[in-house]
Amino acid sequence: MTGVQITMNNVLTSSASQRIISGMMRLSGRGHDEALAFLDYARDAGVRWFDHADIYGNGACESIFGEWLKSRRVRREELVIQSKCGIRPGIAYDCSAEYILNATDGILKRLGCDYLDVLLIHRPDVLWEPEEIAAAFQKLYDSGKVREFGVSNCNPAQIEYLQRKINQKIGYNQLQLSLAFAPMVSEGLETNTYSQNGLCRSLGVLDYCRLNDIRIQTWSPLQFGTFQGSFIDNPGYGPLNARLQEIAGKYQVSKAAVAAAWNLRLDRRLQVVLGTVNPVHFSDLLTASRVTLTREEWYGLYMAAGYSLP
Ligand SMILES: NC(=O)c1ccc[n+]([C@@H]2O[C@H](COP(=O)([O-])OP(=O)(O)OC[C@H]3O[C@@H](n4cnc5c(N)ncnc54)[C@H](OP(=O)(O)O)[C@@H]3O)[C@@H](O)[C@H]2O)c1
C-alpha cells in the first residue's frame, strides 16, 4: 500500500453504509501500518460496519482493530462491530455456554470495547445444546456485552431449533454467496430439472430468512468454491468475465464492483461482506453501492456464471 494515494471521503451514503460490511478476516495478513491505514481509508469512505471472528488471525485481526480504535480515538457508537465464535482450532466446533462466554470476553478484550453490536455463531455445531446457547446469549444480553445475535452458515431447520430456546431474535445469518457460488439461489430456481444446481442444499434458506426478517450477510462475493480463488479475471470463468466487463462499461465501474452489486440486487436488506484489505481494490468495490442491476443484467450474469433456468 506504500505510495498509494487514494482519497475516499464519504464514498458511501448512509443507507449504503448499512449494506456494505468490511470483512476483517485478511486484516492481519497485511503489515501492521498498512492494516491501520486500511482502516483509516475504510472509515473515511463512510464504512461503518466491520465483521470479525475470534479465529481471524488467531485473534490478531481483532487486536489490530482494537489498537486502531484506540489510537484514532474512534467513538464506539460511530461503528457497528460484530464478531463470531464457535470454531475452535484443534477441536472443531464448540457452542457450549462456557465457551461462548469466554470467547466473547476474549473478543471484547482484544477489541478494547465494552460491547459488541452483533455476535454470530460461526458455524452449525451438531453437538450444540440450544439451552446452553440461550443461557449464554441471555447473560451476554443482560450484561450489555452483546446487543444483537445471529448465526452463520445455518439452514432454516438449525435456526428454528435454536430460536425455540433463545429469547433474543436470531436476526442475522451470514452465508456464502457469489456469482460463482449461488446454491441458495439456484435451488429455488432450477425446479423441474435434473440439474445438480436444483438440489435443495440449504433447505430454502433465502426464502426462510426473507419470511422471518433475518438479515442475510453474504461472504466471499468474489470467490468460487471454498477459498479456491477469485473468479474475477479467472480464465475458468471466461463468459462470466466477458459479461461483467460489458456491464462494468455501462456503469463505469469495475467487474468486481458489478459482482458485488449482483449480490446486493438479490434482496434490498441483504448485506455484502467485502474481504479485500487493499485500499485500491476496496475503493473500487465500494462503487458497487451506486449500481442497481436491471433484471436482464442480473439474470444474464447468473447464466454467464454457468447456471441455467428452466
Ligand atoms: N461466516 C463465514 O463462515 C465466513 C467465511 C469466510 C469469510 N467470511 C467473512 O467474509 C469476508 C470476505 O471474505 P473473502 O475475503 O473471502 O471475500 P472476497 O471479497 O470474495 O475475497 C477477497 C479476496 O479477493 C481478492 N480479489 C481478487 N481480485 C479482486 C478485485 N478485483 N477486487 C477486490 N478483491 C479482489 C482479494 O485480493 P486482495 O487482498 O489483493 O485485494 C482478496 O484476497 C471475510 O473478511 C470475513 O469477514 C465469513
PDBQT file of the ligand as one rigid body, heavy atoms in Angstrom, charges set to zero:
ROOT
HETATM    1  N1  LIG A 401     -19.077 -16.635   8.078  1.00  0.00    +0.000 N 
HETATM    2  C1  LIG A 401     -18.129 -17.322   7.465  1.00  0.00    +0.000 C 
HETATM    3  O1  LIG A 401     -18.045 -18.561   7.564  1.00  0.00    +0.000 OA
HETATM    4  C2  LIG A 401     -17.115 -16.573   6.655  1.00  0.00    +0.000 A 
HETATM    5  C3  LIG A 401     -16.176 -17.275   5.877  1.00  0.00    +0.000 A 
HETATM    6  C4  LIG A 401     -15.248 -16.550   5.134  1.00  0.00    +0.000 A 
HETATM    7  C5  LIG A 401     -15.261 -15.165   5.171  1.00  0.00    +0.000 A 
HETATM    8  N2  LIG A 401     -16.175 -14.503   5.961  1.00  0.00    +0.000 N 
HETATM    9  C6  LIG A 401     -16.202 -13.013   6.015  1.00  0.00    +0.000 C 
HETATM   10  O2  LIG A 401     -16.346 -12.532   4.705  1.00  0.00    +0.000 OA
HETATM   11  C7  LIG A 401     -15.291 -11.621   4.412  1.00  0.00    +0.000 C 
HETATM   12  C8  LIG A 401     -14.997 -11.669   2.957  1.00  0.00    +0.000 C 
HETATM   13  O3  LIG A 401     -14.451 -12.949   2.588  1.00  0.00    +0.000 OA
HETATM   14  P1  LIG A 401     -13.399 -13.054   1.403  1.00  0.00    +0.000 P 
HETATM   15  O4  LIG A 401     -12.189 -12.320   1.775  1.00  0.00    +0.000 OA
HETATM   16  O5  LIG A 401     -13.268 -14.469   1.020  1.00  0.00    +0.000 OA
HETATM   17  O6  LIG A 401     -14.196 -12.244   0.279  1.00  0.00    +0.000 OA
HETATM   18  P2  LIG A 401     -13.951 -11.729  -1.178  1.00  0.00    +0.000 P 
HETATM   19  O7  LIG A 401     -14.220 -10.262  -1.147  1.00  0.00    +0.000 OA
HETATM   20  O8  LIG A 401     -14.768 -12.573  -2.071  1.00  0.00    +0.000 OA
HETATM   21  O9  LIG A 401     -12.430 -12.024  -1.487  1.00  0.00    +0.000 OA
HETATM   22  C9  LIG A 401     -11.419 -11.122  -1.206  1.00  0.00    +0.000 C 
HETATM   23  C10 LIG A 401     -10.194 -11.611  -1.931  1.00  0.00    +0.000 C 
HETATM   24  O10 LIG A 401     -10.413 -11.452  -3.341  1.00  0.00    +0.000 OA
HETATM   25  C11 LIG A 401      -9.240 -10.892  -3.884  1.00  0.00    +0.000 C 
HETATM   26  N3  LIG A 401      -9.507 -10.152  -5.117  1.00  0.00    +0.000 N 
HETATM   27  C12 LIG A 401      -9.144 -10.579  -6.312  1.00  0.00    +0.000 A 
HETATM   28  N4  LIG A 401      -9.490  -9.687  -7.249  1.00  0.00    +0.000 NA
HETATM   29  C13 LIG A 401     -10.078  -8.665  -6.620  1.00  0.00    +0.000 A 
HETATM   30  C14 LIG A 401     -10.636  -7.444  -7.055  1.00  0.00    +0.000 A 
HETATM   31  N5  LIG A 401     -10.649  -7.096  -8.338  1.00  0.00    +0.000 N 
HETATM   32  N6  LIG A 401     -11.197  -6.643  -6.156  1.00  0.00    +0.000 NA
HETATM   33  C15 LIG A 401     -11.179  -6.991  -4.853  1.00  0.00    +0.000 A 
HETATM   34  N7  LIG A 401     -10.647  -8.140  -4.374  1.00  0.00    +0.000 NA
HETATM   35  C16 LIG A 401     -10.082  -8.968  -5.266  1.00  0.00    +0.000 A 
HETATM   36  C17 LIG A 401      -8.710 -10.020  -2.769  1.00  0.00    +0.000 C 
HETATM   37  O11 LIG A 401      -7.354  -9.784  -3.014  1.00  0.00    +0.000 OA
HETATM   38  P3  LIG A 401      -6.601  -8.513  -2.397  1.00  0.00    +0.000 P 
HETATM   39  O12 LIG A 401      -6.437  -8.818  -0.947  1.00  0.00    +0.000 OA
HETATM   40  O13 LIG A 401      -5.344  -8.464  -3.158  1.00  0.00    +0.000 OA
HETATM   41  O14 LIG A 401      -7.471  -7.327  -2.630  1.00  0.00    +0.000 OA
HETATM   42  C18 LIG A 401      -8.978 -10.836  -1.554  1.00  0.00    +0.000 C 
HETATM   43  O15 LIG A 401      -7.903 -11.747  -1.341  1.00  0.00    +0.000 OA
HETATM   44  C19 LIG A 401     -14.161 -12.009   5.351  1.00  0.00    +0.000 C 
HETATM   45  O16 LIG A 401     -13.269 -10.952   5.614  1.00  0.00    +0.000 OA
HETATM   46  C20 LIG A 401     -14.927 -12.392   6.585  1.00  0.00    +0.000 C 
HETATM   47  O17 LIG A 401     -15.266 -11.220   7.298  1.00  0.00    +0.000 OA
HETATM   48  C21 LIG A 401     -17.088 -15.194   6.680  1.00  0.00    +0.000 A 
ENDROOT
TORSDOF 0
